[in-house]
Amino acid sequence: MKKQTSSITVKASLENLERINSFIRLWTKKVGLSPGSENQLLLAVEEACVNVAKYAYPEFTGPVTIDCRLDGGSLILQIRDEGVPFNPLKTPEPDLALSLEEREVGGLGIFFIRRLVDEVKYQREGKFNVLTLSKSEAKRTLSQKDGEGEE
């Protein structure tokens, strides 16, 4: 497969989530990601973008950029914002054994992101928060295999 790259920059707002989702859907179709893996990636990106929209820019609304590429059999998405420095990977895992009443509010979004993609990385590059999500092509759903359901 030839190298595919795409990018979108929008205002980090909840109103732009559908535009971001449409961009991700178009891109995952280009690279042939299975519907199940596409949905997982959409959920992870949406959760990350909701966090940027709600917390990255406390005094104004700034941009969020999503860069997509295929690299060595993995689908790589970088979510970049100029907001308050925040490393979501330092957020402790929620204690799922606790009841809802006992559990602290928040923290589930990062938990879900970690479960929906194969690898999550964070780094601060100058004035940018950069969250990198990777989804391996090897983890596509069985529906992509030739001859499914045939004996």
Sequence and secondary structure as in RCSB ss.txt:
>XXXX:A:sequence
MKKQTSSITVKASLENLERINSFIRLWTKKVGLSPGSENQLLLAVEEACVNVAKYAYPEFTGPVTIDCRLDGGSL
ILQIRDEGVPFNPLKTPEPDLALSLEEREVGGLGIFFIRRLVDEVKYQREGKFNVLTLSKSEAKRTLSQKDGEGE
E
>XXXX:A:secstr
    EEEEEEESSGGGHHHHHHHHHHHHHHHT  HHHHHHHHHHHHHHHHHIIIII SSS  EEEEEEEEETTEE
EEEEEE SS   GGGS    TTS TTTS SS HHHHHHHHHSSEEEEEEETTEEEEEEEEEGGG  GGGSTTTT 
 
